[in-house]
Structure formats: structure tokens, C-alpha cells
């Protein structure tokens, strides 16, 4: 069946609440300001009101409470809201949740999920447009889930709520909520930490995550249609764990790599993948790696200036043509 990203999230949350009484929702604004998408959660809010906490704005306190609940046997998911708000809870997420398993000698786990809507979404400006994948990827003990498709939104959220034994940060994106995909019951799903080859190709590998996945897919189709270029699309799905093996295998086949990443260019996810290719795949490269990322500047409120910084289909196409020497 065809579902949207928002429907995938709502379906995963509802089925998880039905499957395990330990699943608890802290907050109820998982779809941000998208009122149509919010309505998808209404059945869960009505049926499981006793396991949903409508809370004040206090990210530090909410995340701390969720971590405590997880340590005591619950499986909470915290709606942090806009991704930038996660900074208010760094002390809890980065210095507590991520360290509990290690600091207890493996005796205690905290299967808590921190959900946020991150990314450049239009008018978010410098304080509401952060992409935290790279920052949080520096924290051992955290799982960073960054789905770029509706079916992965469903599968990764359900896995985090029902199966994960470790704290997870689920990075959603406002501009992904309407993206659709087929959700086939019983279809094989790559394990968490394994990338997907969304589109096979032979000339260049495009590596993407989150919002850059549909843009990279559109770029690959344009490359085929307008330039006769066969582009392979690697959807990372998760930042931690990071599937370096699939990236290296793809680039070994094509010999060229374009990394589409909404993080800033310096110290971002693209920078980490480029470093991996330099260390472990240099002999396979026929051209230098191209990073299509956001320049190292604050995100402006002005729509034209914001567009100038945004990773787009056209910029990914240009990057692919560059590594092909065109």
C-alpha cells in the first residue's frame, strides 16, 4: 500500500502502543505545525490517552524524565519538536542517556527515543534550521536514525520503540512528511545500520540521508534522462551506526562519489564519508569526491538567500557532472 512519511510515523507509533504497554509518548506534536499530518495521530491520542503526556516546554526536564522512565523499564518516545530545541537537552541526551549502558558496566540500558523535526524547512532562520546528525554522530552510545523515505520512517520508528536496547535520536524533516512510498506487508527490510541501494547505477554513486534522499533520487533520474548518466543512489538510513561497507562497495563499482548532505560542509556527515573513501577506497576512485552540502554560514531567514544555501536536485546533478568531467 502507498503511505506518506507522516502516515508511516503515525502507523508505527500506533502499532507500537498496541504491541507493548511500556511504550509511552511524551508530547503530542510529532508532525510539527503540519495540521493535516497531526490528525493522523488522533486515533492514538484518543485510544492511548493514559500513556500520552501533554507537557510544557522544558526539553531538559522532559528528556531527563524519559531517560529515568527507560531505565525503570518503560519505552518512552519524547517529542522534542524543532530539532534546534534538542540543544536545551544536550546534558541529558549526550551526557546521560548515551553513557548509561557504559557507565553501569552493561547492567543498565535506556531504550528511549528522542524525536525531532530538523533541517532547512523554509523560514526557520539561524535558530530553527539546525541539522544535528553530525554533532550527535560524535557521541558514542547514541543511535542516529535519519530516514529519507516513508517506509523507513515506519520501520525505523517501530524498531526504535519496540526492539532497540539503546537510546535513539530519530531525525525527521518537515519537508519529508508528504513524501510517499509503497509499504509492502512482509517485505524484507534491511537491518538497522544497513544502507539501501535505492537505485542501481554504474557511472557515479550518490550518497544521501534524510531530506537529500528524494532530492538525490530526482537528480539521478534527471542525470539518466538528460545526460545518459547511470547514477547509483545509496540511502544511508542511519548515521550511527554508519554503513561504510555499502558506501565503499558502491564506489568501488562506479569509481565516483557525490555526497548529498544537509549538514554544513565542514565536519558534517559528508565530511566523514569523504574521509572514509580517502582512507579505505582511494584506489577505487577515478575522480575526487564531491560534497554537495550547506556552506559554513548561519541559515538566513530570507527565502532567496536560504534557497542559495539549500542542497537541491540541481546542485546534486552539477556535482555528478563535475566528477564525470563534464
C-alpha positions as CSV (number, residue, x, y, z in Angstrom):
1,X,0.0,0.0,0.0
2,X,1.0,3.6,-0.6
3,X,1.7,5.7,2.5
4,X,3.2,9.1,3.2
5,X,6.1,9.7,5.6
6,X,3.7,11.2,8.1
7,X,1.4,8.1,7.8
8,X,4.4,5.8,8.3
9,X,5.3,7.6,11.6
10,X,1.7,7.6,12.8
11,X,1.2,3.9,11.9
12,X,4.5,2.9,13.7
13,X,3.6,4.8,16.8
14,X,0.0,3.4,16.9
15,X,1.1,-0.2,16.3
16,X,3.9,0.1,18.9
17,X,1.4,1.4,21.5
18,X,-0.8,-1.5,20.8
19,X,2.0,-4.1,20.9
20,X,3.8,-3.0,24.1
21,X,2.2,-1.4,27.2
22,X,5.6,0.0,28.1
23,X,5.6,2.4,25.1
24,X,4.9,5.9,26.4
25,X,4.5,9.2,24.4
26,X,5.8,12.4,26.0
27,X,4.4,15.2,23.9
28,X,2.0,15.1,21.0
29,X,3.3,17.4,18.3
30,X,5.2,14.8,16.3
31,X,4.2,16.4,13.0
32,X,5.2,19.9,13.9
33,X,3.0,22.6,12.5
34,X,1.5,20.4,9.8
35,X,-2.1,20.2,11.0
36,X,-3.2,17.7,8.3
37,X,-0.4,15.3,9.4
38,X,-1.2,15.9,13.1
39,X,-4.7,14.5,12.5
40,X,-3.1,11.2,11.7
41,X,-2.1,10.8,15.4
42,X,-5.6,11.5,16.7
43,X,-6.6,7.8,16.9
44,X,-3.5,7.1,19.1
45,X,-4.2,10.1,21.2
46,X,-7.8,9.0,21.8
47,X,-7.1,5.3,22.4
48,X,-3.9,5.6,24.4
49,X,-4.5,8.9,26.3
50,X,-3.4,7.2,29.5
51,X,0.1,6.7,28.0
52,X,0.4,10.1,26.5
53,X,1.8,13.1,28.5
54,X,0.9,16.5,27.2
55,X,3.8,18.6,28.5
56,X,5.1,22.1,29.0
57,X,8.1,23.4,27.0
58,X,11.0,22.1,29.1
59,X,13.3,19.9,26.9
60,X,15.9,19.3,29.6
61,X,13.3,18.1,32.1
62,X,11.3,16.0,29.6
63,X,14.3,14.2,28.3
64,X,15.5,13.6,31.8
65,X,12.2,12.1,32.8
66,X,12.1,9.9,29.7
67,X,15.6,8.6,30.4
68,X,14.6,7.8,34.0
69,X,11.4,6.0,32.7
70,X,13.5,4.0,30.3
71,X,16.0,2.9,33.0
72,X,13.0,1.8,35.0
73,X,11.6,-0.4,32.2
74,X,9.4,1.8,30.1
75,X,10.0,2.6,26.4
76,X,9.3,6.3,26.0
77,X,9.5,8.5,22.9
78,X,10.0,12.2,23.5
79,X,8.7,14.8,21.1
80,X,11.4,17.5,21.2
81,X,9.8,19.4,18.4
82,X,12.0,21.6,16.2
83,X,15.5,20.0,16.0
84,X,17.2,23.0,17.4
85,X,15.4,22.5,20.7
86,X,17.5,19.4,21.3
87,X,20.4,21.7,22.4
88,X,18.4,22.5,25.5
89,X,18.6,18.8,26.4
90,X,22.2,18.0,25.5
91,X,23.1,17.4,29.1
92,X,20.5,14.7,29.3
93,X,20.8,13.1,25.9
94,X,24.6,13.4,25.3
95,X,25.9,13.1,28.9
96,X,23.3,10.8,30.5
97,X,21.3,8.6,28.0
98,X,24.4,7.9,25.8
99,X,26.6,6.9,28.8
100,X,24.2,4.9,31.0
101,X,25.0,1.5,29.4
102,X,28.8,2.0,29.5
103,X,28.9,3.7,33.0
104,X,26.9,0.8,34.5
105,X,29.1,-1.8,33.1
106,X,26.4,-3.0,30.8
107,X,23.9,-3.6,33.6
108,X,21.5,-0.9,32.7
109,X,20.1,0.2,29.4
110,X,18.0,3.2,28.4
111,X,15.8,2.4,25.3
112,X,14.4,5.9,24.9
113,X,13.7,7.6,21.6
114,X,14.2,11.3,21.1
115,X,12.2,12.5,18.1
116,X,12.7,15.9,16.4
117,X,11.9,17.7,13.1
118,X,15.2,19.0,11.9
119,X,16.6,20.7,8.8
120,X,16.2,23.6,6.5
121,X,12.4,23.8,6.1
122,X,11.7,27.4,4.9
123,X,11.8,30.4,7.1
124,X,13.4,28.6,10.1
125,X,16.4,31.0,10.0
126,X,19.5,30.5,12.1
127,X,17.8,29.3,15.3
128,X,15.4,26.8,13.8
129,X,17.1,25.2,10.9
130,X,19.8,23.1,12.5
131,X,20.7,19.6,11.3
132,X,22.2,17.7,14.2
133,X,23.2,14.5,12.5
134,X,27.0,15.2,12.6
135,X,27.0,16.7,16.1
136,X,25.2,13.7,17.6
137,X,27.2,11.3,15.5
138,X,30.2,12.3,17.7
139,X,28.5,10.7,20.7
140,X,29.3,7.0,21.4
141,X,26.2,5.3,22.7
142,X,23.6,7.1,20.6
143,X,21.8,5.7,17.6
144,X,21.1,8.3,15.0
145,X,18.2,7.4,12.7
146,X,17.7,9.6,9.6
147,X,15.1,8.0,7.2
148,X,14.6,9.5,3.8
149,X,11.5,7.6,2.8
150,X,8.1,6.8,4.1
151,X,8.6,3.0,4.6
152,X,11.8,3.6,6.5
153,X,10.0,6.2,8.7
154,X,7.7,3.4,9.6
155,X,10.2,0.6,10.0
156,X,12.9,2.6,11.9
157,X,10.4,4.2,14.3
158,X,8.8,0.9,15.1
159,X,12.2,-0.7,15.6
160,X,13.2,2.1,18.0
161,X,10.0,1.8,20.0
162,X,9.8,-2.0,20.2
163,X,13.2,-3.5,19.7
164,X,16.1,-1.1,20.4
165,X,18.0,-1.5,23.6
166,X,19.8,1.8,23.3
167,X,18.9,5.5,23.2
168,X,18.0,6.7,19.7
169,X,17.6,10.1,18.1
170,X,15.0,9.9,15.3
171,X,15.6,12.8,12.9
172,X,12.5,13.6,10.9
173,X,12.1,16.5,8.5
174,X,9.1,18.8,7.8
175,X,9.6,18.6,4.0
176,X,9.5,14.8,4.1
177,X,6.1,14.4,5.7
178,X,4.2,14.3,2.4
179,X,6.7,12.1,0.6
180,X,5.1,8.7,-0.3
181,X,6.3,5.2,-0.9
182,X,5.0,1.7,-1.0
183,X,4.8,-0.2,2.3
184,X,4.6,-3.9,1.4
185,X,3.5,-6.2,4.3
186,X,6.0,-8.9,4.9
187,X,8.7,-7.3,2.6
188,X,12.3,-7.8,3.6
189,X,13.7,-4.8,5.4
190,X,17.4,-4.0,5.7
191,X,18.5,-4.3,9.3
192,X,19.1,-1.1,11.3
193,X,22.6,0.2,10.4
194,X,22.4,-1.2,6.8
195,X,22.1,1.3,3.9
196,X,19.7,0.8,1.0
197,X,20.6,0.9,-2.7
198,X,17.6,2.9,-3.8
199,X,18.6,3.0,-7.4
200,X,21.4,0.9,-9.0
201,X,23.9,2.6,-11.4
202,X,27.3,2.2,-12.9
203,X,28.7,5.7,-13.5
204,X,28.6,7.6,-10.2
205,X,27.4,6.9,-6.6
206,X,25.2,9.4,-4.9
207,X,25.2,9.0,-1.1
208,X,22.3,10.7,0.8
209,X,20.4,10.7,4.0
210,X,17.1,12.2,5.3
211,X,15.7,15.0,3.0
212,X,18.5,14.6,0.5
213,X,17.3,11.1,-0.4
214,X,14.3,12.2,-2.5
215,X,16.3,15.1,-4.0
216,X,19.1,12.7,-4.9
217,X,16.6,10.3,-6.5
218,X,15.3,13.1,-8.6
219,X,18.8,14.1,-9.5
220,X,19.6,10.5,-10.6
221,X,16.5,10.4,-12.8
222,X,17.5,13.7,-14.4
223,X,21.0,12.5,-15.0
224,X,19.7,9.5,-16.8
225,X,17.1,11.4,-18.8
226,X,19.1,14.4,-19.8
227,X,22.7,13.3,-19.8
228,X,22.7,9.5,-20.2
229,X,24.4,9.1,-16.8
230,X,23.6,6.0,-14.7
231,X,23.7,7.1,-11.1
232,X,23.5,4.7,-8.1
233,X,21.7,6.1,-5.0
234,X,22.9,4.9,-1.6
235,X,20.4,5.8,1.2
236,X,22.3,5.7,4.5
237,X,19.1,5.4,6.6
238,X,21.1,5.7,9.8
239,X,24.1,7.9,10.7
240,X,25.0,5.9,13.7
241,X,25.6,3.1,13.0
242,X,27.1,4.2,9.7
243,X,27.2,1.6,6.9
244,X,30.6,2.4,5.4
245,X,30.8,-1.0,3.8
246,X,27.9,-0.4,1.4
247,X,29.2,3.0,0.5
248,X,32.7,1.6,-0.3
249,X,31.1,-1.3,-2.3
250,X,29.1,1.2,-4.4
251,X,32.0,3.5,-5.1
252,X,34.2,0.5,-6.0
253,X,31.7,-0.2,-8.7
254,X,31.2,3.3,-10.1
255,X,34.6,4.9,-9.3
256,X,33.0,8.2,-8.5
257,X,31.2,9.7,-5.4
258,X,28.9,12.6,-4.8
259,X,27.7,13.0,-1.2
260,X,24.5,15.0,-0.7
261,X,24.3,16.2,2.9
262,X,22.2,18.9,4.6
263,X,24.8,19.4,7.3
264,X,27.3,22.1,7.0
265,X,30.2,21.3,4.7
266,X,32.9,21.3,7.5
267,X,32.7,18.4,10.0
268,X,29.5,17.1,8.5
269,X,28.2,13.6,7.5
270,X,29.6,14.2,4.0
271,X,33.0,15.0,5.5
272,X,33.0,11.7,7.4
273,X,32.1,9.7,4.3
274,X,34.7,11.5,2.2
275,X,37.3,10.7,4.9
276,X,36.2,7.0,4.8
277,X,36.6,7.0,1.0
278,X,40.0,8.6,1.2
279,X,41.2,6.1,3.9
280,X,39.7,2.9,2.5
281,X,38.6,3.5,-1.1
282,X,41.1,5.8,-2.6
283,X,42.4,3.2,-5.1
284,X,38.9,2.8,-6.4
285,X,38.2,6.5,-7.1
286,X,38.5,7.8,-10.7
287,X,37.9,11.4,-9.6
288,X,37.9,13.4,-6.4
289,X,34.9,13.1,-4.1
290,X,32.3,15.8,-4.4
291,X,30.4,17.1,-1.4
292,X,27.1,18.8,-2.0
293,X,26.5,20.3,1.4
294,X,25.5,23.6,3.1
295,X,28.1,26.3,3.3
296,X,29.5,27.1,6.7
297,X,27.3,30.1,7.4
298,X,24.2,30.6,9.5
299,X,20.9,29.9,7.8
300,X,19.2,33.1,6.7
301,X,15.6,33.9,7.1
302,X,15.4,35.4,3.6
303,X,13.8,32.8,1.2
304,X,16.1,33.7,-1.7
305,X,19.2,33.5,0.5
306,X,18.0,30.3,2.1
307,X,17.5,28.7,-1.3
308,X,21.0,29.7,-2.3
309,X,22.3,27.5,0.5
310,X,19.9,24.6,0.2
311,X,21.0,21.2,-1.2
312,X,18.9,20.8,-4.3
313,X,18.4,18.3,-7.1
314,X,20.2,20.7,-9.5
315,X,23.2,21.0,-7.3
316,X,23.5,17.2,-7.0
317,X,23.2,16.9,-10.8
318,X,26.0,19.5,-11.1
319,X,28.2,17.6,-8.6
320,X,27.7,14.4,-10.6
321,X,28.6,16.0,-13.8
322,X,31.7,17.6,-12.2
323,X,33.1,14.2,-11.0
324,X,32.4,12.9,-14.5
325,X,34.5,15.6,-16.0
326,X,31.6,17.3,-17.9
